[in-house]
């Protein structure tokens, strides 16, 4: 209707739909628990809006926007846990880390403790902890001594494709 009345351009509608889908995806990262149900059936391609969200970027963005860092920090280990890198350089390309996050990743050297990494600044400790958690989820870092096991488990992922149907028209 917005297109038919000339209130929005097709690009504006697509941008609004994309923002709505991304907001839904980002909200999943604040769930403490949940349940998802899938149904089988025919999908009408003309009712679909497709967007691509690269999985690594999706994970980083979702964790960055999560409201509570405490749960994430508890999953990283104790304050004296030493973290080390466990990634291959090609793992970094799809993650699209900005320079600050890349410097944080490079500071994980197998010598610094979780506490030292979180208190090094320039960002607040909670924000640093979130990014360290994202790095751990993406198998870019791991607790000291687990690097070889993590490298064997690393899986290369393609983009996540999300399709939303317009629903049944009555």
C-alpha positions in Angstrom: 0.0 0.0 0.0 2.8 2.4 0.8 4.3 1.8 -2.7 0.9 2.1 -4.4 0.2 5.4 -2.7 3.7 6.7 -3.5 4.5 7.3 0.1 7.7 5.2 0.0 10.1 4.1 -2.7 10.8 0.4 -3.3 14.3 1.0 -1.8 12.8 2.6 1.3 10.4 -0.4 1.8 13.2 -2.9 1.4 15.4 -1.0 3.8 12.5 -0.9 6.4 11.9 -4.7 6.0 15.6 -5.4 6.3 15.8 -3.3 9.5 12.8 -5.1 11.0 14.3 -8.5 10.2 17.7 -7.5 11.6 16.0 -6.2 14.8 14.3 -9.6 15.2 17.6 -11.4 14.7 19.5 -9.1 17.2 16.8 -9.6 19.8 17.5 -13.4 19.8 20.9 -12.7 21.4 19.2 -11.5 24.6 17.2 -14.6 25.1 18.1 -16.6 28.2 16.1 -19.6 26.8 13.6 -20.1 24.1 11.8 -22.4 21.8 11.5 -22.3 18.0 9.0 -24.1 15.8 9.3 -24.7 12.1 6.5 -25.8 9.8 6.7 -27.6 6.5 4.7 -26.4 3.6 4.7 -24.7 0.2 6.1 -21.3 0.0 5.1 -18.8 -2.5 8.2 -17.0 -3.8 6.3 -13.9 -4.8 5.4 -13.3 -1.1 9.0 -13.5 0.0 11.5 -10.8 0.9 15.1 -12.2 1.0 18.1 -10.7 2.7 21.5 -12.1 3.3 23.2 -11.7 6.7 26.7 -13.2 6.9 26.7 -15.5 9.9 29.9 -14.2 11.5 28.8 -10.6 11.2 25.4 -11.5 12.5 26.9 -13.2 15.6 29.2 -10.2 16.3 26.5 -7.6 15.9 24.0 -9.6 17.9 26.4 -10.1 20.8 27.5 -6.5 20.6 23.9 -5.4 21.0 23.0 -7.8 23.8 22.0 -5.9 26.9 23.8 -8.0 29.6 27.5 -8.8 29.5 27.5 -10.7 32.8 26.2 -14.0 31.4 28.7 -13.8 28.5 31.7 -13.1 30.9 30.7 -16.1 33.0 31.0 -18.3 29.8 34.5 -17.0 29.1 35.9 -18.4 32.3 37.3 -17.0 35.6 39.1 -13.7 35.8 42.4 -15.5 35.7 41.6 -17.5 32.6 44.3 -17.0 30.0 42.9 -16.7 26.4 44.9 -17.5 23.3 44.2 -17.1 19.6 43.0 -20.2 17.7 42.1 -18.9 14.3 43.4 -18.9 10.7 43.8 -15.5 9.0 41.0 -16.4 6.4 38.6 -16.7 9.4 38.8 -13.0 9.8 37.7 -11.8 6.4 34.0 -12.5 6.7 33.8 -11.2 10.3 34.5 -7.6 9.0 36.1 -6.5 12.3 36.7 -2.8 12.6 40.2 -1.7 13.6 39.3 -1.4 17.3 37.9 -5.0 17.4 40.8 -6.3 15.3 43.3 -4.7 17.8 41.4 -6.3 20.7 41.7 -9.7 18.9 45.4 -9.2 18.4 45.9 -8.4 22.1 44.8 -12.0 22.9 48.2 -13.5 23.0 48.1 -16.5 25.3 49.7 -14.5 28.2 47.0 -12.0 29.3 44.2 -13.1 31.6 40.5 -12.3 31.0 40.7 -9.6 33.6 43.7 -8.0 32.0 42.1 -8.0 28.6 38.8 -6.6 29.9 40.5 -3.8 31.8 42.9 -2.7 29.1 40.5 -0.1 27.6 39.8 2.1 25.7 36.2 0.7 25.7 34.3 -0.2 28.9 35.1 -3.6 30.3 31.6 -4.9 29.5 32.0 -4.0 25.8 35.4 -5.7 25.7 34.0 -8.8 27.4 31.1 -9.0 24.8 33.6 -8.9 22.0 35.8 -11.5 23.6 32.7 -13.7 23.9 31.9 -13.2 20.2 35.5 -14.1 19.4 35.1 -17.3 21.5 31.8 -18.2 19.8 33.4 -17.8 16.4 36.4 -19.9 17.5 38.8 -17.0 17.1 40.0 -17.3 20.7 39.9 -20.0 23.3 41.1 -20.8 26.8 44.8 -21.5 26.9 45.6 -25.1 25.9 42.5 -25.6 23.8 43.7 -24.0 20.6 44.5 -27.2 18.7 41.1 -28.8 19.6 39.3 -25.6 18.5 41.0 -25.4 15.2 39.8 -28.9 14.4 36.2 -28.0 15.3 36.2 -24.7 13.2 33.5 -24.9 10.6 33.3 -22.5 7.7 29.8 -21.0 7.4 28.1 -19.3 4.5 25.6 -16.5 4.8 22.3 -16.9 6.7 19.3 -16.6 4.5 16.1 -15.5 6.1 12.9 -15.5 4.3 9.7 -14.0 5.6 6.4 -14.8 4.0 3.6 -12.3 3.8 1.3 -14.8 5.3 -2.0 -16.1 4.1 -4.1 -13.6 2.2 -7.8 -13.7 2.8 
